[in-house]
Amino acid sequence: RDWSSDVCSSDLPTRVPSAGWLSDGALVGLALMWGTSHVITKEILATHSPAFYTSTRFGIAAICFALVFAGHLRRANWRQLRQGTLLGLLSFTGIAFYVLGLNFTQASKAGFITGLYLVFTPLIGFMLFKTKPTRDHLTGLAVAIGGFTLLSFPRSGEAVNWGDVLVLLAAVAWASHIAATSAFAAAGDVRTLAAFQVMTVAVLALMVLFVLRMLGMETQPNPVDRQFLWQIGYMAVMVTFVAALLQTWAQSRVNPTHAVILYALEPATAAVFAYYMFGEKLSFWRGVGAVLIVAGVMLSRLKVASRLTGSEKVNSLPLEADC
């Protein structure tokens, strides 16, 4: 199917200059939120199974969407349902491949391979949705990829294994999700798309949990104590419910390549947060990598390449998707 037929139509919203900075702020906030949430996820998974954690987190978020946006869901059309479900399938596929891959490879390698979504997103966006990144997007992306490499490249020197392949598939799924979110949200209702997406992940995660229990493979006690309740509450409400709304709204206003540059702030945030809060080592080159990621964001946002070469007119809407 040519998904580009669903986007770049007369339904596209009118954009104002200030929307670029607002959407950038939302995406930066997402990256910061996701970067600091890794510690909470790690603590939860130390005592709870991935299937129980994922189904509970997305289940609570799905209930929030059903309660808050019941009217929008009742008025949804088939296109919104189809697109939201596809976003949910892509998101769940990424989660599933990543969790499976972590069983066979090191976390440091998995983090680096996952970051390849920086490369895949503009390619998938162009192939499926005819979204063309600008020279400024590509310049910022190149600098951000260099920074990500310094920040996340594994030092073990181990050979490629099946876990690496699974994590690579997760990166492709998440890149497809980012590209599709920008394309679908530009011409659809943000709240409905986000709701169907989260609900799809919740249903699939609950199905996996049920099947694993039927097969006797889900045996962890998964205690529900006060600490778990506040942790899962934060992850479900803020990092899933609020984050899904912010991501869908913000990506309806920016090119997906620019979005992934901002998302590259996530590992930089995680590294700096772990350094200051938990005393984890932050080497000189990892610090340089974090700085390069921030530099890549600014290069893309301020259209530095265009300003230096004078080859393109710097207009007030530099981040719109070319369709």
Backbone hydrogen bonds, N-H to C=O, Kabsch-Sander energy under -0.5 kcal/mol:
donor,donor_aa,acceptor,acceptor_aa,energy
3,W,1,R,-1.1
4,S,128,L,-0.8
5,S,2,D,-1.7
6,D,3,W,-1.9
7,V,4,S,-1.2
12,L,9,S,-1.5
19,A,16,V,-1.4
20,G,16,V,-0.6
20,G,17,P,-1.1
21,W,17,P,-0.6
22,L,18,S,-1.9
23,S,19,A,-2.9
24,D,20,G,-2.1
25,G,21,W,-2.4
26,A,22,L,-2.1
27,L,23,S,-2.4
28,V,24,D,-2.7
29,G,25,G,-2.4
30,L,26,A,-2.0
31,A,27,L,-2.4
32,L,28,V,-2.5
33,M,29,G,-2.4
34,W,30,L,-3.3
35,G,31,A,-2.4
36,T,32,L,-2.0
37,S,33,M,-1.0
38,H,34,W,-0.6
38,H,35,G,-0.6
41,T,37,S,-2.4
42,K,38,H,-2.5
43,E,39,V,-2.0
44,I,40,I,-2.4
45,L,41,T,-2.6
46,A,42,K,-0.7
47,T,44,I,-1.6
48,H,44,I,-1.5
53,Y,49,S,-2.5
54,T,50,P,-2.8
55,S,51,A,-2.3
56,T,52,F,-2.2
57,R,53,Y,-2.7
58,F,54,T,-2.4
59,G,55,S,-1.7
60,I,56,T,-2.3
61,A,57,R,-1.8
62,A,58,F,-2.4
63,I,59,G,-1.9
64,C,60,I,-2.0
65,F,61,A,-2.1
66,A,62,A,-2.3
67,L,63,I,-2.1
68,V,64,C,-2.7
69,F,65,F,-2.5
73,L,69,F,-2.1
74,R,70,A,-2.0
75,R,71,G,-1.5
76,A,73,L,-0.8
81,L,77,N,-2.0
82,R,78,W,-2.9
83,Q,79,R,-2.8
84,G,80,Q,-2.7
85,T,81,L,-2.3
86,L,82,R,-2.2
87,L,83,Q,-2.3
88,G,84,G,-2.1
89,L,85,T,-2.5
90,L,86,L,-2.3
91,S,87,L,-2.4
92,F,88,G,-2.8
93,T,89,L,-2.4
94,G,90,L,-2.1
95,I,91,S,-2.1
96,A,92,F,-2.9
97,F,93,T,-2.6
98,Y,94,G,-2.1
99,V,95,I,-2.6
100,L,96,A,-2.4
101,G,97,F,-2.6
102,L,98,Y,-2.0
103,N,99,V,-0.6
103,N,100,L,-1.1
104,F,101,G,-1.9
105,T,101,G,-0.9
110,A,106,Q,-2.5
111,G,107,A,-2.4
112,F,108,S,-1.6
113,I,109,K,-2.7
114,T,110,A,-2.6
115,G,111,G,-1.2
116,L,113,I,-1.8
117,Y,114,T,-1.8
118,L,115,G,-1.9
119,V,116,L,-1.2
120,F,116,L,-2.1
121,T,117,Y,-2.3
123,L,119,V,-0.9
124,I,120,F,-3.0
125,G,121,T,-2.9
126,F,122,P,-1.8
127,M,123,L,-2.4
128,L,124,I,-2.7
129,F,124,I,-0.5
129,F,125,G,-1.5
130,K,126,F,-1.1
131,T,125,G,-1.9
132,K,130,K,-0.6
132,K,322,D,-1.4
138,L,134,T,-2.3
139,T,135,R,-2.3
140,G,136,D,-2.5
141,L,137,H,-2.5
142,A,138,L,-2.4
143,V,139,T,-1.9
144,A,140,G,-2.4
145,I,141,L,-2.8
146,G,142,A,-2.0
147,G,143,V,-2.2
148,F,144,A,-2.7
149,T,145,I,-2.4
150,L,146,G,-1.9
151,L,147,G,-2.1
152,S,148,F,-2.6
153,F,149,T,-2.2
165,V,161,N,-1.4
166,L,162,W,-2.2
167,V,163,G,-2.2
168,L,164,D,-2.1
169,L,165,V,-2.0
170,A,166,L,-1.7
171,A,167,V,-2.0
172,V,168,L,-1.9
173,A,169,L,-2.3
174,W,170,A,-2.5
175,A,171,A,-2.3
176,S,172,V,-2.4
177,H,173,A,-2.0
178,I,174,W,-2.3
179,A,175,A,-2.4
180,A,176,S,-2.6
181,T,177,H,-2.4
182,S,178,I,-2.0
183,A,179,A,-1.8
184,F,180,A,-3.2
185,A,181,T,-2.5
186,A,182,S,-1.0
187,A,184,F,-1.2
188,G,185,A,-0.7
190,V,188,G,-0.6
193,L,189,D,-2.4
194,A,190,V,-2.5
195,A,191,R,-2.1
196,F,192,T,-2.6
197,Q,193,L,-2.1
198,V,194,A,-2.3
199,M,195,A,-2.6
200,T,196,F,-2.0
201,V,197,Q,-1.9
202,A,198,V,-2.4
203,V,199,M,-2.4
204,L,200,T,-2.4
205,A,201,V,-2.7
206,L,202,A,-2.4
207,M,203,V,-2.1
208,V,204,L,-2.3
209,L,205,A,-2.4
210,F,206,L,-2.4
211,V,207,M,-2.5
212,L,208,V,-2.7
213,R,209,L,-1.9
214,M,210,F,-2.2
215,L,211,V,-2.0
216,G,213,R,-0.9
217,M,212,L,-2.8
218,E,212,L,-1.0
219,T,217,M,-0.7
222,N,47,T,-0.5
225,D,223,P,-0.8
229,L,225,D,-2.2
230,W,226,R,-1.9
231,Q,227,Q,-2.1
232,I,228,F,-3.2
233,G,229,L,-1.8
234,Y,230,W,-2.1
235,M,231,Q,-2.4
236,A,232,I,-2.4
237,V,233,G,-2.6
238,M,234,Y,-1.7
239,V,234,Y,-1.7
241,F,236,A,-2.4
242,V,237,V,-2.8
243,A,238,M,-1.4
244,A,240,T,-2.3
245,L,241,F,-1.5
246,L,242,V,-2.6
247,Q,243,A,-3.0
248,T,244,A,-2.2
249,W,245,L,-2.5
250,A,246,L,-3.0
251,Q,247,Q,-2.5
252,S,248,T,-0.8
252,S,249,W,-0.7
253,R,250,A,-1.7
255,N,319,L,-1.9
258,H,255,N,-0.5
259,A,255,N,-1.9
260,V,256,P,-2.2
261,I,257,T,-1.3
262,L,258,H,-1.7
263,Y,259,A,-2.2
264,A,260,V,-1.2
265,L,262,L,-1.7
266,E,263,Y,-2.2
268,A,264,A,-0.8
269,T,265,L,-2.8
270,A,266,E,-2.6
271,A,267,P,-2.4
272,V,268,A,-2.4
273,F,269,T,-2.9
274,A,270,A,-2.4
275,Y,271,A,-1.8
276,Y,272,V,-2.4
277,M,273,F,-2.8
278,F,274,A,-1.6
279,G,275,Y,-0.9
280,E,274,A,-1.9
287,G,283,S,-2.1
288,V,284,F,-2.2
289,G,285,W,-2.2
290,A,286,R,-2.1
291,V,287,G,-2.0
292,L,288,V,-2.4
293,I,289,G,-1.9
294,V,290,A,-1.8
295,A,291,V,-2.3
296,G,292,L,-2.6
297,V,293,I,-1.9
298,M,294,V,-2.0
299,L,295,A,-2.5
300,S,296,G,-1.9
301,R,297,V,-2.6
302,L,298,M,-2.6
303,K,300,S,-0.6
304,V,299,L,-1.6
307,R,303,K,-2.0
308,L,304,V,-2.5
309,T,305,A,-2.1
310,G,306,S,-2.3
315,N,313,K,-1.0
320,E,317,L,-0.9
322,D,132,K,-0.6
323,C,321,A,-0.5
